[in-house]
Amino acid sequence: MSDAPSRPVRFADLGLRVASGLVLAVLAFLNLWAGGGWAAAFISLAFVLMFWELHRMATGSQALTAPSLVVPCVAGVLALLATACWGTPTGLGVLAIGTVLVALVGGARRDWLTAGFLYMALGMGALIAFRNREPEGVWLILWLVLVVVAADVGAYFVGRRMGGRKLWPAVSPGKTWSGAIGGLVFAGATGLIFGLLAGWPPLRIGLLSLGIAVCSQMGDLLESAVKRRFNVKDSSRLIPGHGGVMDRLDGIMGGIWFFAICHSLGVNALGQ
């Protein structure tokens, strides 16, 4: 019998990741499809959980009643609900007031908490604003999410199968250039096919899909850098096989920021 070490199982966590990912996908799809209060409540919950994870990492505190946690969560939810009910300008006004309050209660981690608050609340607010666009809002979000998921799946399978040179070993030792390229290919193809089926301009949707894929990976790396700064592996253990909500939505955050900026500049998937 050979004493040679067995080869590592590259996809040992795949089953758990797929199962929990499917449950999350169904919940997200149902709430976002319903729109209105359901979508706003689901997105607001995601914001609260992400900020709770950031607060734990940045402050080391487990207290759920700390002002540096409660004030940002309440302010963010109010801004998101204002966006859902009365539109983006009102939501931004509430967010501006909330940002001042977050800075006042942030303590020693004021900079981290304020920056995280703005990054998360603006990203989630953009998601609500796009969902509120009728009748295409739900399709825009579905396209964006599918592109980000395709980038993640492509990077996961290609990177683990091919390996190779590390993308940014100081921040995320597990990510490779092969995985990043595989993710771009998967995401570009997925976004283009979805756009063609929806009747959207193919060149525009293909380029936007690639941009979203790149920025989703940047969002992933940004979250990895934050976790490395605070010496944690996962933002939490809320989602089996994935870690925390930040771990699952980091790519979505990067993608929605890219698409929101493009939209503010007059570039959107529908070419309108």
C-alpha positions in Angstrom: 0.0 0.0 0.0 1.4 3.4 -0.9 2.2 5.8 1.8 1.8 8.8 -0.5 -0.5 11.5 0.9 -3.9 11.6 -0.6 -4.8 14.6 -2.8 -6.8 17.3 -1.0 -10.5 17.4 -1.7 -10.9 20.6 -3.6 -14.7 20.9 -3.3 -15.2 19.5 0.2 -17.5 22.4 1.2 -19.5 22.4 -2.0 -22.6 20.6 -0.8 -23.1 22.9 2.2 -22.4 26.0 0.1 -25.0 25.0 -2.5 -27.7 24.0 0.0 -27.4 27.2 2.1 -27.0 29.3 -1.1 -30.2 27.9 -2.6 -32.2 28.7 0.6 -30.9 32.2 0.6 -31.6 32.6 -3.1 -35.2 31.5 -2.7 -35.8 33.8 0.2 -34.2 36.7 -1.7 -36.1 36.0 -4.9 -39.5 35.8 -3.2 -39.0 39.0 -1.3 -37.6 41.0 -4.1 -40.2 39.7 -6.5 -42.9 40.8 -4.1 -41.4 44.3 -4.1 -42.8 47.1 -2.0 -42.6 46.5 1.8 -41.4 43.0 1.4 -38.3 44.0 -0.6 -37.6 47.0 1.6 -37.8 44.9 4.7 -35.6 42.2 3.3 -32.9 44.7 2.1 -33.1 46.5 5.5 -32.5 43.2 7.3 -29.5 42.5 5.2 -28.1 46.0 6.0 -28.6 45.5 9.7 -26.9 42.1 9.7 -24.0 43.4 7.7 -23.5 46.4 9.9 -23.7 44.2 13.0 -20.9 42.1 11.6 -18.8 45.1 10.8 -19.4 46.5 14.3 -18.3 43.2 15.9 -15.1 43.1 13.9 -14.2 46.8 14.4 -15.1 47.2 18.1 -14.7 43.7 19.4 -18.0 44.2 21.2 -20.8 41.6 21.4 -23.3 44.1 23.0 -26.5 44.5 21.0 -27.5 47.7 22.8 -24.3 49.7 22.2 -25.2 53.1 20.8 -22.5 52.7 18.1 -24.5 49.7 16.8 -28.1 50.8 17.5 -27.9 54.3 16.1 -26.4 53.3 12.7 -28.9 50.4 12.4 -31.9 52.6 13.1 -30.6 55.4 10.9 -29.9 53.1 8.1 -33.2 51.3 8.2 -35.0 54.7 8.3 -33.1 55.9 5.3 -33.9 52.7 3.4 -37.5 52.8 4.2 -37.6 56.5 3.3 -36.1 55.6 -0.1 -38.7 52.9 -0.6 -41.7 55.1 0.4 -40.7 58.6 -0.8 -37.9 58.2 -3.3 -34.1 58.6 -3.4 -33.8 62.3 -2.5 -35.7 61.8 0.8 -33.7 58.7 1.5 -30.5 60.6 1.0 -31.6 63.4 3.3 -32.3 60.9 6.1 -29.0 59.2 5.4 -27.1 62.5 5.7 -28.6 63.1 9.2 -27.9 59.5 10.1 -24.2 59.8 9.0 -23.7 62.7 11.4 -25.2 60.7 14.3 -23.1 57.7 13.5 -20.0 59.8 13.6 -21.0 61.2 17.0 -21.5 57.8 18.6 -18.8 55.9 16.8 -16.2 56.3 19.5 -12.7 55.1 18.8 -13.8 53.3 15.6 -15.7 56.3 14.3 -13.9 56.3 10.9 -14.5 52.6 10.3 -18.2 52.6 11.4 -19.0 55.8 9.5 -17.4 54.6 6.3 -19.0 51.2 6.6 -22.4 52.8 7.3 -22.2 54.9 4.1 -20.9 52.1 2.0 -23.6 49.6 3.1 -26.6 52.0 3.3 -25.9 53.7 -0.1 -25.5 50.3 -1.7 -28.7 48.9 -0.2 -30.5 52.1 -1.0 -29.5 51.8 -4.6 -30.9 48.3 -4.6 -34.2 49.5 -3.4 -34.3 52.4 -5.9 -33.7 50.0 -8.8 -36.3 47.6 -7.5 -38.8 50.4 -7.4 -38.4 51.0 -11.2 -41.4 49.4 -12.8 -41.8 47.2 -14.6 -38.2 46.4 -15.2 -36.8 46.8 -11.7 -37.0 43.1 -10.7 -35.4 42.0 -13.9 -32.5 44.5 -13.4 -31.8 43.1 -9.9 -32.2 39.5 -11.1 -29.7 40.2 -13.9 -27.2 41.9 -11.6 -27.4 39.1 -9.0 -27.0 36.4 -11.6 -23.9 38.1 -13.0 -22.4 38.4 -9.5 -23.2 34.8 -8.7 -21.8 33.6 -12.1 -18.6 35.5 -11.3 -18.4 33.9 -7.9 -19.1 30.4 -9.3 -16.7 30.7 -12.1 -13.9 32.0 -9.8 -14.7 29.2 -7.3 -14.5 26.3 -9.8 -11.9 27.5 -12.2 -9.6 28.8 -9.4 -9.8 25.6 -7.4 -9.4 23.4 -10.5 -6.6 25.3 -12.2 -4.8 27.1 -9.3 -1.8 29.2 -10.3 -0.6 32.6 -9.4 -2.3 34.4 -6.5 -4.4 37.4 -7.3 -3.6 39.4 -4.1 -2.0 37.0 -1.5 -1.5 39.7 1.1 -5.3 40.2 1.3 -6.8 36.9 0.1 -4.4 34.0 -0.2 -7.0 31.7 -1.8 -7.9 33.8 -4.8 -6.0 33.2 -8.1 -5.7 35.0 -11.4 -7.2 31.9 -13.1 -10.2 32.1 -10.9 -10.6 35.8 -11.5 -10.5 35.3 -15.3 -12.9 32.3 -15.0 -15.3 34.5 -13.1 -15.2 37.2 -15.7 -15.9 34.7 -18.5 -18.8 33.1 -16.6 -20.3 36.4 -15.6 -20.0 38.0 -19.1 -21.6 35.0 -20.8 -24.4 34.9 -18.2 -25.2 38.6 -18.4 -25.1 38.6 -22.2 -27.5 35.6 -22.4 -29.9 37.2 -19.9 -29.8 40.5 -21.7 -30.5 38.9 -25.1 -33.4 37.0 -23.7 -34.7 40.2 -22.2 -34.3 42.1 -25.4 -31.7 44.5 -24.0 -28.9 46.0 -26.1 -26.3 43.2 -26.4 -23.1 45.3 -26.5 -24.2 47.5 -23.6 -25.3 44.6 -21.5 -22.2 42.6 -22.2 -19.9 45.4 -21.2 -21.9 46.2 -18.1 -21.9 42.6 -17.1 -18.1 42.5 -17.3 -17.9 45.7 -15.3 -20.2 44.3 -12.6 -18.1 41.1 -12.5 -14.8 43.1 -12.1 -16.4 45.3 -9.3 -17.9 42.3 -7.6 -14.5 40.8 -7.3 -13.2 44.1 -6.0 -16.0 44.1 -3.4 -14.9 40.7 -2.4 -11.3 41.8 -2.0 -12.4 44.9 -0.1 -14.2 42.7 2.4 -11.2 40.4 2.6 -9.0 43.4 3.4 -11.3 44.5 6.2 -11.3 41.0 7.7 -7.5 40.8 7.4 -7.3 44.2 9.2 -9.3 42.9 12.1 -7.8 39.4 12.0 -11.0 37.4 11.4 -11.7 34.6 8.9 -15.4 35.1 8.5 -17.6 38.2 9.2 -19.8 35.8 11.2 -21.2 32.3 11.1 -24.8 33.1 10.2 -24.8 31.3 6.8 -23.5 27.7 6.8 -20.7 27.2 4.2 -20.5 30.9 3.4 -19.7 32.7 6.7 -21.6 35.9 7.3 -23.9 38.2 5.4 -21.0 40.4 4.5 -19.2 37.4 3.1 -22.2 36.5 0.9 -23.1 40.1 -0.2 -19.6 41.5 -0.7 -19.7 40.9 -4.5 -23.3 42.2 -4.7 -22.2 45.4 -3.0 -19.4 45.9 -5.5 -21.7 45.2 -8.4 -24.5 47.5 -7.2 -22.0 50.3 -6.6 -20.7 50.0 -10.1 -24.1 49.8 -11.7 -25.4 52.7 -9.6 -22.5 54.9 -10.6 -23.0 54.0 -14.3 -26.7 54.7 -14.0 -26.0 58.1 -12.4 -23.8 58.9 -15.4 -26.6 57.9 -17.8 -25.4 54.5 -18.7 -27.8 51.6 -17.9 -28.7 48.2 -19.1 -31.7 49.2 -21.1 -30.0 51.9 -23.1 -32.7 54.4 -22.1 
